């Protein structure tokens, strides 16, 4: 039962916008990005942060990068699904 409690606590602290759910860590990162900044998300994994920031109007452009092929493929799929290929490289 302990892990379920941890998941519940984390769920309560999530930030949801534009069909992207940011956990507490990514929400904290998002809060530090200045309006109209250019974001470079190193180790993007899934590109949630640049997608969220573009869709919420905080930034207009970003680069999402990762050293591993799997995360890059997931990021590209997510970026395309949100129709942001013209704004996130």
GUKEDREN-189322 format. One record per residue (C-alpha): x, y, z negated; residue in three letters; residue number from 1. Coordinates in Angstrom, 1 decimal, decimal comma, padded with zeros to 4 digits. Each point is the difference from the previous one (the first is absolute). Layout:
N
<filum x="X" y="Y" z="Z" aa="Ala" i="NUM"/>
...
END
This chain:
89
<filum x="000,0" y="000,0" z="000,0" aa="Unk" i="1"/>
<filum x="002,9" y="002,4" z="-000,5" aa="Unk" i="2"/>
<filum x="000,8" y="000,5" z="003,7" aa="Unk" i="3"/>
<filum x="-003,6" y="000,9" z="000,7" aa="Unk" i="4"/>
<filum x="000,1" y="002,7" z="-002,6" aa="Unk" i="5"/>
<filum x="003,2" y="001,4" z="001,7" aa="Unk" i="6"/>
<filum x="-001,7" y="000,0" z="003,4" aa="Unk" i="7"/>
<filum x="-003,1" y="001,8" z="-001,5" aa="Unk" i="8"/>
<filum x="002,2" y="002,7" z="-001,6" aa="Unk" i="9"/>
<filum x="001,9" y="000,5" z="003,3" aa="Unk" i="10"/>
<filum x="-003,3" y="000,1" z="002,0" aa="Unk" i="11"/>
<filum x="-001,3" y="002,8" z="-002,3" aa="Unk" i="12"/>
<filum x="003,0" y="002,2" z="000,8" aa="Unk" i="13"/>
<filum x="-000,1" y="-000,4" z="003,7" aa="Unk" i="14"/>
<filum x="-000,6" y="003,0" z="002,3" aa="Unk" i="15"/>
<filum x="-002,3" y="-000,7" z="002,9" aa="Unk" i="16"/>
<filum x="-000,3" y="002,1" z="003,2" aa="Unk" i="17"/>
<filum x="-000,5" y="-000,5" z="003,7" aa="Unk" i="18"/>
<filum x="-000,2" y="-003,8" z="-000,4" aa="Unk" i="19"/>
<filum x="003,5" y="-000,1" z="-001,5" aa="Unk" i="20"/>
<filum x="000,3" y="-000,9" z="-003,7" aa="Unk" i="21"/>
<filum x="003,1" y="001,3" z="-001,7" aa="Unk" i="22"/>
<filum x="001,1" y="-001,6" z="-003,2" aa="Unk" i="23"/>
<filum x="001,3" y="002,0" z="-002,9" aa="Unk" i="24"/>
<filum x="003,6" y="000,0" z="001,3" aa="Unk" i="25"/>
<filum x="-000,8" y="001,2" z="003,6" aa="Unk" i="26"/>
<filum x="-002,6" y="002,5" z="-001,3" aa="Unk" i="27"/>
<filum x="002,8" y="001,5" z="-002,2" aa="Unk" i="28"/>
<filum x="002,2" y="000,2" z="003,1" aa="Unk" i="29"/>
<filum x="-002,8" y="001,6" z="002,1" aa="Unk" i="30"/>
<filum x="-000,6" y="002,7" z="-002,7" aa="Unk" i="31"/>
<filum x="003,6" y="001,1" z="000,5" aa="Unk" i="32"/>
<filum x="-000,2" y="000,7" z="003,7" aa="Unk" i="33"/>
<filum x="-000,4" y="003,6" z="000,9" aa="Unk" i="34"/>
<filum x="-002,7" y="001,1" z="002,5" aa="Unk" i="35"/>
<filum x="001,3" y="000,1" z="003,6" aa="Unk" i="36"/>
<filum x="003,2" y="-001,9" z="-000,9" aa="Unk" i="37"/>
<filum x="001,5" y="-002,6" z="002,4" aa="Unk" i="38"/>
<filum x="000,0" y="-003,4" z="-001,8" aa="Unk" i="39"/>
<filum x="002,6" y="-002,7" z="000,6" aa="Unk" i="40"/>
<filum x="-001,3" y="-003,1" z="-001,8" aa="Unk" i="41"/>
<filum x="003,1" y="-002,3" z="-000,4" aa="Unk" i="42"/>
<filum x="-001,0" y="-003,5" z="-001,0" aa="Unk" i="43"/>
<filum x="-003,6" y="000,7" z="001,1" aa="Unk" i="44"/>
<filum x="-001,1" y="-003,7" z="-000,1" aa="Unk" i="45"/>
<filum x="-003,6" y="000,8" z="001,2" aa="Unk" i="46"/>
<filum x="000,1" y="003,7" z="000,8" aa="Unk" i="47"/>
<filum x="-002,8" y="000,8" z="-002,6" aa="Unk" i="48"/>
<filum x="001,7" y="003,1" z="-001,2" aa="Unk" i="49"/>
<filum x="000,4" y="001,8" z="003,4" aa="Unk" i="50"/>
<filum x="-003,4" y="-001,2" z="001,1" aa="Unk" i="51"/>
<filum x="-001,6" y="001,4" z="-003,2" aa="Unk" i="52"/>
<filum x="001,8" y="003,3" z="000,2" aa="Unk" i="53"/>
<filum x="-000,8" y="000,5" z="003,7" aa="Unk" i="54"/>
<filum x="-003,7" y="-000,9" z="-000,4" aa="Unk" i="55"/>
<filum x="-000,3" y="002,2" z="-003,1" aa="Unk" i="56"/>
<filum x="001,5" y="003,0" z="001,9" aa="Unk" i="57"/>
<filum x="003,0" y="000,4" z="-002,2" aa="Unk" i="58"/>
<filum x="002,5" y="-000,7" z="002,9" aa="Unk" i="59"/>
<filum x="-000,3" y="000,0" z="003,7" aa="Unk" i="60"/>
<filum x="002,9" y="-002,3" z="000,9" aa="Unk" i="61"/>
<filum x="002,1" y="-002,8" z="-001,5" aa="Unk" i="62"/>
<filum x="002,5" y="-002,7" z="000,6" aa="Unk" i="63"/>
<filum x="-000,5" y="-003,4" z="-001,5" aa="Unk" i="64"/>
<filum x="003,0" y="-002,3" z="-000,2" aa="Unk" i="65"/>
<filum x="001,0" y="-003,3" z="-001,5" aa="Unk" i="66"/>
<filum x="003,0" y="-002,3" z="000,4" aa="Unk" i="67"/>
<filum x="-002,1" y="-003,2" z="000,4" aa="Unk" i="68"/>
<filum x="-002,0" y="-000,9" z="003,1" aa="Unk" i="69"/>
<filum x="-003,1" y="-001,3" z="-001,9" aa="Unk" i="70"/>
<filum x="-000,7" y="003,3" z="-001,8" aa="Unk" i="71"/>
<filum x="000,6" y="002,0" z="003,2" aa="Unk" i="72"/>
<filum x="-002,6" y="-002,2" z="001,8" aa="Unk" i="73"/>
<filum x="-002,5" y="000,6" z="-002,8" aa="Unk" i="74"/>
<filum x="000,7" y="003,7" z="000,0" aa="Unk" i="75"/>
<filum x="-000,5" y="000,2" z="003,8" aa="Unk" i="76"/>
<filum x="-003,3" y="-001,9" z="-000,3" aa="Unk" i="77"/>
<filum x="-001,3" y="002,3" z="-002,7" aa="Unk" i="78"/>
<filum x="001,1" y="003,2" z="001,8" aa="Unk" i="79"/>
<filum x="-001,7" y="-001,2" z="003,2" aa="Unk" i="80"/>
<filum x="-003,1" y="-001,0" z="-001,9" aa="Unk" i="81"/>
<filum x="-000,3" y="003,5" z="-001,4" aa="Unk" i="82"/>
<filum x="000,7" y="001,5" z="003,4" aa="Unk" i="83"/>
<filum x="003,1" y="001,9" z="-001,2" aa="Unk" i="84"/>
<filum x="002,6" y="-001,3" z="002,5" aa="Unk" i="85"/>
<filum x="000,3" y="003,6" z="001,3" aa="Unk" i="86"/>
<filum x="000,8" y="001,3" z="-003,5" aa="Unk" i="87"/>
<filum x="002,0" y="-002,8" z="-001,7" aa="Unk" i="88"/>
<filum x="003,1" y="-001,5" z="001,6" aa="Unk" i="89"/>
END
